[in-house]
């Protein structure tokens, strides 16, 4: 159980780092465009939601796998 939770946490951290990198790259692009403020806000919110979704998906996958491993036939 601990290894699956650790894997879920690692996945969530990787997703957060990827989202942060995407936001930094997008912000660098938007600095070149003076009217890109709304887009930056949308990208940040979307990245946060994707990160949260991946974290939840990792936790659910870990729990389902743990439950499936506990079944006996």
N, CA, C and O atoms as a GROMACS GRO file, in nm:
protein
  292
    1UNK      N    1   0.083  -0.119   0.000
    1UNK     CA    2   0.000   0.000   0.000
    1UNK      C    3   0.087   0.125   0.000
    1UNK      O    4   0.056   0.223  -0.068
    2UNK      N    5   0.197   0.119   0.078
    2UNK     CA    6   0.283   0.237   0.086
    2UNK      C    7   0.349   0.267  -0.047
    2UNK      O    8   0.366   0.383  -0.084
    3UNK      N    9   0.387   0.160  -0.119
    3UNK     CA   10   0.454   0.184  -0.247
    3UNK      C   11   0.358   0.245  -0.348
    3UNK      O   12   0.398   0.330  -0.428
    4UNK      N   13   0.231   0.204  -0.346
    4UNK     CA   14   0.136   0.261  -0.440
    4UNK      C   15   0.104   0.406  -0.406
    4UNK      O   16   0.085   0.488  -0.496
    5UNK      N   17   0.097   0.438  -0.278
    5UNK     CA   18   0.074   0.577  -0.239
    5UNK      C   19   0.196   0.662  -0.272
    5UNK      O   20   0.182   0.778  -0.313
    6UNK      N   21   0.314   0.605  -0.254
    6UNK     CA   22   0.435   0.678  -0.289
    6UNK      C   23   0.439   0.704  -0.440
    6UNK      O   24   0.479   0.811  -0.484
    7UNK      N   25   0.397   0.605  -0.517
    7UNK     CA   26   0.392   0.622  -0.662
    7UNK      C   27   0.290   0.730  -0.700
    7UNK      O   28   0.315   0.809  -0.791
    8UNK      N   29   0.178   0.732  -0.632
    8UNK     CA   30   0.076   0.834  -0.660
    8UNK      C   31   0.129   0.973  -0.625
    8UNK      O   32   0.106   1.069  -0.699
    9UNK      N   33   0.200   0.983  -0.516
    9UNK     CA   34   0.257   1.112  -0.478
    9UNK      C   35   0.363   1.156  -0.578
    9UNK      O   36   0.372   1.273  -0.614
   10UNK      N   37   0.445   1.060  -0.623
   10UNK     CA   38   0.547   1.091  -0.722
   10UNK      C   39   0.483   1.138  -0.851
   10UNK      O   40   0.530   1.233  -0.913
   11UNK      N   41   0.375   1.072  -0.891
   11UNK     CA   42   0.304   1.112  -1.012
   11UNK      C   43   0.246   1.252  -0.997
   11UNK      O   44   0.254   1.334  -1.089
   12UNK      N   45   0.190   1.281  -0.882
   12UNK     CA   46   0.133   1.413  -0.858
   12UNK      C   47   0.241   1.520  -0.859
   12UNK      O   48   0.221   1.629  -0.913
   13UNK      N   49   0.356   1.489  -0.799
   13UNK     CA   50   0.466   1.586  -0.798
   13UNK      C   51   0.517   1.610  -0.940
   13UNK      O   52   0.544   1.724  -0.978
   14UNK      N   53   0.530   1.502  -1.017
   14UNK     CA   54   0.578   1.517  -1.155
   14UNK      C   55   0.479   1.601  -1.236
   14UNK      O   56   0.520   1.684  -1.317
   15UNK      N   57   0.351   1.578  -1.214
   15UNK     CA   58   0.250   1.656  -1.286
   15UNK      C   59   0.256   1.803  -1.246
   15UNK      O   60   0.242   1.891  -1.330
   16UNK      N   61   0.279   1.829  -1.117
   16UNK     CA   62   0.289   1.967  -1.071
   16UNK      C   63   0.412   2.035  -1.130
   16UNK      O   64   0.406   2.152  -1.169
   17UNK      N   65   0.524   1.963  -1.136
   17UNK     CA   66   0.645   2.020  -1.196
   17UNK      C   67   0.626   2.046  -1.344
   17UNK      O   68   0.670   2.149  -1.396
   18UNK      N   69   0.559   1.954  -1.413
   18UNK     CA   70   0.532   1.974  -1.555
   18UNK      C   71   0.439   2.093  -1.577
   18UNK      O   72   0.461   2.174  -1.668
   19UNK      N   73   0.338   2.104  -1.494
   19UNK     CA   74   0.246   2.216  -1.506
   19UNK      C   75   0.318   2.348  -1.480
   19UNK      O   76   0.295   2.447  -1.549
   20UNK      N   77   0.406   2.349  -1.380
   20UNK     CA   78   0.481   2.470  -1.349
   20UNK      C   79   0.572   2.508  -1.466
   20UNK      O   80   0.585   2.626  -1.499
   21UNK      N   81   0.635   2.409  -1.527
   21UNK     CA   82   0.721   2.437  -1.642
   21UNK      C   83   0.640   2.492  -1.759
   21UNK      O   84   0.684   2.584  -1.828
   22UNK      N   85   0.522   2.436  -1.780
   22UNK     CA   86   0.435   2.485  -1.888
   22UNK      C   87   0.392   2.629  -1.861
   22UNK      O   88   0.387   2.712  -1.952
   23UNK      N   89   0.360   2.659  -1.737
   23UNK     CA   90   0.318   2.794  -1.700
   23UNK      C   91   0.432   2.892  -1.720
   23UNK      O   92   0.412   3.001  -1.773
   24UNK      N   93   0.554   2.853  -1.679
   24UNK     CA   94   0.670   2.941  -1.698
   24UNK      C   95   0.695   2.968  -1.846
   24UNK      O   96   0.722   3.082  -1.885
   25UNK      N   97   0.687   2.864  -1.928
   25UNK     CA   98   0.709   2.882  -2.071
   25UNK      C   99   0.601   2.972  -2.132
   25UNK      O  100   0.631   3.058  -2.214
   26UNK      N  101   0.479   2.950  -2.091
   26UNK     CA  102   0.369   3.030  -2.145
   26UNK      C  103   0.380   3.176  -2.100
   26UNK      O  104   0.352   3.267  -2.178
   27UNK      N  105   0.419   3.197  -1.975
   27UNK     CA  106   0.436   3.334  -1.926
   27UNK      C  107   0.544   3.406  -2.003
   27UNK      O  108   0.532   3.525  -2.033
   28UNK      N  109   0.652   3.335  -2.036
   28UNK     CA  110   0.759   3.395  -2.114
   28UNK      C  111   0.708   3.439  -2.251
   28UNK      O  112   0.744   3.546  -2.301
   29UNK      N  113   0.624   3.356  -2.311
   29UNK     CA  114   0.564   3.392  -2.440
   29UNK      C  115   0.471   3.513  -2.426
   29UNK      O  116   0.472   3.603  -2.510
   30UNK      N  117   0.392   3.513  -2.322
   30UNK     CA  118   0.293   3.620  -2.305
   30UNK      C  119   0.356   3.754  -2.271
   30UNK      O  120   0.295   3.859  -2.294
   31UNK      N  121   0.475   3.751  -2.217
   31UNK     CA  122   0.542   3.878  -2.188
   31UNK      C  123   0.572   3.954  -2.316
   31UNK      O  124   0.585   4.077  -2.316
   32UNK      N  125   0.582   3.880  -2.425
   32UNK     CA  126   0.606   3.943  -2.554
   32UNK      C  127   0.479   4.007  -2.609
   32UNK      O  128   0.485   4.096  -2.694
   33UNK      N  129   0.363   3.962  -2.559
   33UNK     CA  130   0.234   4.014  -2.604
   33UNK      C  131   0.170   4.092  -2.489
   33UNK      O  132   0.143   4.034  -2.384
   34UNK      N  133   0.146   4.220  -2.506
   34UNK     CA  134   0.092   4.300  -2.396
   34UNK      C  135  -0.053   4.266  -2.358
   34UNK      O  136  -0.094   4.298  -2.246
   35UNK      N  137  -0.130   4.205  -2.445
   35UNK     CA  138  -0.271   4.179  -2.415
   35UNK      C  139  -0.297   4.033  -2.379
   35UNK      O  140  -0.409   3.986  -2.400
   36UNK      N  141  -0.200   3.962  -2.327
   36UNK     CA  142  -0.216   3.820  -2.299
   36UNK      C  143  -0.249   3.787  -2.155
   36UNK      O  144  -0.232   3.672  -2.114
   37UNK      N  145  -0.295   3.882  -2.076
   37UNK     CA  146  -0.322   3.857  -1.934
   37UNK      C  147  -0.430   3.756  -1.908
   37UNK      O  148  -0.416   3.671  -1.820
   38UNK      N  149  -0.538   3.763  -1.982
   38UNK     CA  150  -0.648   3.670  -1.962
   38UNK      C  151  -0.603   3.528  -1.993
   38UNK      O  152  -0.640   3.434  -1.924
   39UNK      N  153  -0.523   3.513  -2.096
   39UNK     CA  154  -0.475   3.381  -2.134
   39UNK      C  155  -0.386   3.323  -2.024
   39UNK      O  156  -0.394   3.203  -1.996
   40UNK      N  157  -0.303   3.405  -1.962
   40UNK     CA  158  -0.217   3.357  -1.855
   40UNK      C  159  -0.300   3.304  -1.739
   40UNK      O  160  -0.270   3.198  -1.683
   41UNK      N  161  -0.403   3.376  -1.703
   41UNK     CA  162  -0.491   3.331  -1.594
   41UNK      C  163  -0.556   3.198  -1.629
   41UNK      O  164  -0.563   3.109  -1.544
   42UNK      N  165  -0.602   3.185  -1.751
   42UNK     CA  166  -0.666   3.060  -1.794
   42UNK      C  167  -0.568   2.944  -1.791
   42UNK      O  168  -0.602   2.834  -1.748
   43UNK      N  169  -0.446   2.968  -1.836
   43UNK     CA  170  -0.345   2.861  -1.837
   43UNK      C  171  -0.311   2.818  -1.695
   43UNK      O  172  -0.298   2.699  -1.669
   44UNK      N  173  -0.298   2.912  -1.605
   44UNK     CA  174  -0.264   2.878  -1.467
   44UNK      C  175  -0.376   2.797  -1.403
   44UNK      O  176  -0.350   2.695  -1.338
   45UNK      N  177  -0.499   2.839  -1.420
   45UNK     CA  178  -0.612   2.766  -1.363
   45UNK      C  179  -0.622   2.627  -1.424
   45UNK      O  180  -0.646   2.530  -1.352
   46UNK      N  181  -0.606   2.617  -1.555
   46UNK     CA  182  -0.612   2.487  -1.622
   46UNK      C  183  -0.501   2.396  -1.572
   46UNK      O  184  -0.525   2.278  -1.546
   47UNK      N  185  -0.380   2.449  -1.559
   47UNK     CA  186  -0.268   2.368  -1.510
   47UNK      C  187  -0.294   2.318  -1.368
   47UNK      O  188  -0.263   2.203  -1.336
   48UNK      N  189  -0.349   2.403  -1.284
   48UNK     CA  190  -0.380   2.361  -1.147
   48UNK      C  191  -0.486   2.251  -1.146
   48UNK      O  192  -0.475   2.154  -1.071
   49UNK      N  193  -0.588   2.267  -1.229
   49UNK     CA  194  -0.692   2.165  -1.235
   49UNK      C  195  -0.640   2.033  -1.289
   49UNK      O  196  -0.678   1.926  -1.241
   50UNK      N  197  -0.553   2.039  -1.388
   50UNK     CA  198  -0.493   1.917  -1.443
   50UNK      C  199  -0.408   1.850  -1.336
   50UNK      O  200  -0.413   1.728  -1.320
   51UNK      N  201  -0.330   1.928  -1.263
   51UNK     CA  202  -0.247   1.872  -1.156
   51UNK      C  203  -0.331   1.805  -1.048
   51UNK      O  204  -0.299   1.696  -1.002
   52UNK      N  205  -0.437   1.871  -1.008
   52UNK     CA  206  -0.526   1.812  -0.908
   52UNK      C  207  -0.591   1.684  -0.961
   52UNK      O  208  -0.603   1.585  -0.890
   53UNK      N  209  -0.633   1.689  -1.086
   53UNK     CA  210  -0.695   1.571  -1.147
   53UNK      C  211  -0.599   1.454  -1.154
   53UNK      O  212  -0.638   1.340  -1.126
   54UNK      N  213  -0.476   1.479  -1.190
   54UNK     CA  214  -0.377   1.371  -1.196
   54UNK      C  215  -0.348   1.316  -1.056
   54UNK      O  216  -0.331   1.195  -1.039
   55UNK      N  217  -0.344   1.403  -0.959
   55UNK     CA  218  -0.323   1.357  -0.822
   55UNK      C  219  -0.436   1.268  -0.774
   55UNK      O  220  -0.412   1.164  -0.714
   56UNK      N  221  -0.557   1.310  -0.800
   56UNK     CA  222  -0.674   1.230  -0.761
   56UNK      C  223  -0.674   1.098  -0.837
   56UNK      O  224  -0.703   0.993  -0.779
   57UNK      N  225  -0.642   1.102  -0.966
   57UNK     CA  226  -0.636   0.980  -1.046
   57UNK      C  227  -0.532   0.883  -0.991
   57UNK      O  228  -0.557   0.762  -0.985
   58UNK      N  229  -0.418   0.935  -0.950
   58UNK     CA  230  -0.314   0.849  -0.892
   58UNK      C  231  -0.359   0.786  -0.763
   58UNK      O  232  -0.332   0.668  -0.739
   59UNK      N  233  -0.427   0.861  -0.679
   59UNK     CA  234  -0.476   0.807  -0.552
   59UNK      C  235  -0.582   0.701  -0.576
   59UNK      O  236  -0.579   0.595  -0.513
   60UNK      N  237  -0.675   0.728  -0.666
   60UNK     CA  238  -0.780   0.630  -0.697
   60UNK      C  239  -0.719   0.504  -0.756
   60UNK      O  240  -0.758   0.393  -0.718
   61UNK      N  241  -0.624   0.519  -0.847
   61UNK     CA  242  -0.560   0.402  -0.908
   61UNK      C  243  -0.488   0.318  -0.802
   61UNK      O  244  -0.493   0.195  -0.806
   62UNK      N  245  -0.423   0.385  -0.709
   62UNK     CA  246  -0.353   0.314  -0.603
   62UNK      C  247  -0.451   0.236  -0.516
   62UNK      O  248  -0.425   0.122  -0.479
   63UNK      N  249  -0.564   0.297  -0.483
   63UNK     CA  250  -0.662   0.230  -0.398
   63UNK      C  251  -0.728   0.113  -0.472
   63UNK      O  252  -0.750   0.007  -0.413
   64UNK      N  253  -0.760   0.132  -0.598
   64UNK     CA  254  -0.823   0.024  -0.676
   64UNK      C  255  -0.725  -0.093  -0.691
   64UNK      O  256  -0.764  -0.209  -0.678
   65UNK      N  257  -0.598  -0.062  -0.719
   65UNK     CA  258  -0.498  -0.168  -0.733
   65UNK      C  259  -0.479  -0.242  -0.602
   65UNK      O  260  -0.467  -0.364  -0.602
   66UNK      N  261  -0.475  -0.170  -0.492
   66UNK     CA  262  -0.462  -0.232  -0.361
   66UNK      C  263  -0.582  -0.323  -0.332
   66UNK      O  264  -0.566  -0.434  -0.281
   67UNK      N  265  -0.699  -0.274  -0.363
   67UNK     CA  266  -0.820  -0.355  -0.340
   67UNK      C  267  -0.820  -0.478  -0.429
   67UNK      O  268  -0.856  -0.587  -0.383
   68UNK      N  269  -0.778  -0.464  -0.555
   68UNK     CA  270  -0.775  -0.577  -0.648
   68UNK      C  271  -0.672  -0.680  -0.604
   68UNK      O  272  -0.695  -0.800  -0.618
   69UNK      N  273  -0.561  -0.635  -0.551
   69UNK     CA  274  -0.459  -0.729  -0.503
   69UNK      C  275  -0.506  -0.804  -0.380
   69UNK      O  276  -0.456  -0.913  -0.352
   70UNK      N  277  -0.600  -0.750  -0.307
   70UNK     CA  278  -0.651  -0.815  -0.187
   70UNK      C  279  -0.758  -0.920  -0.215
   70UNK      O  280  -0.796  -0.994  -0.124
   71UNK      N  281  -0.807  -0.929  -0.338
   71UNK     CA  282  -0.911  -1.028  -0.372
   71UNK      C  283  -0.852  -1.167  -0.382
   71UNK      O  284  -0.742  -1.187  -0.432
   72UNK      N  285  -0.926  -1.262  -0.332
   72UNK     CA  286  -0.886  -1.403  -0.346
   72UNK      C  287  -0.995  -1.477  -0.420
   72UNK      O  288  -1.114  -1.453  -0.399
   73UNK      N  289  -0.952  -1.567  -0.506
   73UNK     CA  290  -1.049  -1.644  -0.584
   73UNK      C  291  -1.055  -1.786  -0.542
   73UNK      O  292  -1.132  -1.864  -0.599
   0.00000   0.00000   0.00000
